[in-house]
Amino acid sequence: MNECNPQLENGHTRIANELLDAVIRYPFNGTEQAIVLLIMRRTYGWSKKKAFISYKEIKDATGKDIRNIKKYVKKLIEEKVIIKEACKGKNVFSLNKRYSGWRLWINT
């Protein structure tokens, strides 16, 4: 990311506007939003529904403290925003695209 000349042909993330709008409207804090965006990037950005992502990769990509990352990943799972599965001892993350079921919106 040294260049200030982004081009679509160098990669892009295809995502439904409706889902992106939900992410924009949901009251995430900065760390939560960074985690959600990273999961979107690693899944939809690579034309996948799920992706192996370690906590260290999240830390390296976001620059956030790993303890906070673990705390907010747990919270995002509880709020039904993201889904975490284990496969061969690794974390597999995906975004719950059924955003109307995200917990905070259900509770308000």
C-alpha positions as CSV (number, residue, x, y, z in Angstrom):
1,M,0.0,0.0,0.0
2,N,2.8,2.4,-0.8
3,E,1.1,3.8,-3.9
4,C,-1.7,6.3,-3.9
5,N,-3.2,5.2,-7.2
6,P,-5.9,2.5,-6.4
7,Q,-7.2,0.7,-9.5
8,L,-10.1,-1.8,-9.7
9,E,-7.9,-4.1,-11.9
10,N,-5.5,-4.4,-8.9
11,G,-8.3,-6.0,-6.9
12,H,-11.7,-5.0,-5.5
13,T,-14.4,-6.3,-3.1
14,R,-17.7,-7.1,-4.6
15,I,-20.5,-6.7,-2.0
16,A,-24.2,-6.0,-2.1
17,N,-25.0,-2.4,-1.4
18,E,-27.7,-3.4,1.0
19,L,-25.3,-5.3,3.1
20,L,-22.7,-2.5,3.0
21,D,-25.4,-0.1,4.1
22,A,-26.3,-2.3,7.0
23,V,-22.6,-2.3,8.1
24,I,-22.6,1.5,7.8
25,R,-25.7,1.9,9.9
26,Y,-24.9,-0.6,12.6
27,P,-23.4,1.1,15.7
28,F,-20.0,-0.6,15.7
29,N,-17.1,0.9,17.6
30,G,-13.9,1.3,15.6
31,T,-12.4,-2.1,16.5
32,E,-15.6,-3.9,15.7
33,Q,-16.0,-2.2,12.4
34,A,-12.3,-2.9,11.5
35,I,-12.9,-6.6,12.2
36,V,-16.1,-6.8,10.2
37,L,-14.5,-5.0,7.2
38,L,-11.5,-7.3,7.4
39,I,-13.8,-10.4,7.3
40,M,-15.7,-8.9,4.4
41,R,-12.4,-8.2,2.6
42,R,-11.0,-11.7,3.2
43,T,-14.3,-13.4,2.2
44,Y,-16.2,-11.3,-0.4
45,G,-12.9,-9.7,-1.6
46,W,-11.6,-13.1,-2.5
47,S,-15.0,-14.4,-3.8
48,K,-15.5,-16.7,-0.8
49,K,-18.2,-17.1,1.8
50,K,-15.8,-18.1,4.6
51,A,-12.1,-17.6,5.3
52,F,-9.4,-18.9,7.6
53,I,-8.3,-15.9,9.6
54,S,-6.1,-16.0,12.7
55,Y,-6.3,-13.5,15.5
56,K,-2.7,-12.5,14.6
57,E,-3.8,-11.7,11.0
58,I,-6.6,-9.5,12.4
59,K,-4.1,-7.8,14.6
60,D,-1.6,-7.3,11.8
61,A,-4.3,-6.0,9.4
62,T,-6.1,-3.6,11.9
63,G,-3.2,-2.6,14.2
64,K,-5.5,-3.3,17.2
65,D,-4.5,-5.0,20.4
66,I,-5.0,-8.8,20.2
67,R,-6.8,-8.8,23.6
68,N,-9.3,-6.3,22.3
69,I,-9.7,-8.3,19.1
70,K,-10.6,-11.4,20.9
71,K,-13.0,-9.5,23.1
72,Y,-14.8,-7.9,20.2
73,V,-14.8,-11.0,18.0
74,K,-16.6,-12.7,20.9
75,K,-19.1,-9.8,21.1
76,L,-19.7,-9.8,17.3
77,I,-20.4,-13.5,17.5
78,E,-22.8,-13.0,20.4
79,E,-24.5,-10.2,18.4
80,K,-24.8,-12.6,15.5
81,V,-22.9,-10.3,13.2
82,I,-20.1,-12.7,12.4
83,I,-19.9,-16.5,12.4
84,K,-16.9,-18.4,13.7
85,E,-16.3,-22.0,13.1
86,A,-13.3,-24.2,13.9
87,C,-11.7,-26.3,11.1
88,K,-8.5,-28.3,11.7
89,G,-7.7,-26.1,14.7
90,K,-8.1,-22.8,12.7
91,N,-10.6,-20.0,12.9
92,V,-13.0,-19.9,10.0
93,F,-14.9,-16.6,9.9
94,S,-17.9,-15.4,7.8
95,L,-20.2,-12.4,7.9
96,N,-23.9,-13.1,8.8
97,K,-25.4,-11.5,5.7
98,R,-28.9,-11.8,7.3
99,Y,-28.3,-8.4,9.0
100,S,-31.9,-8.1,10.3
101,G,-30.9,-10.8,12.8
102,W,-28.0,-8.9,14.2
103,R,-28.7,-8.8,17.9
104,L,-28.6,-5.1,18.7
105,W,-31.3,-4.4,16.1
106,I,-33.5,-7.1,17.6
107,N,-33.1,-5.7,21.1
108,T,-34.1,-2.2,20.2
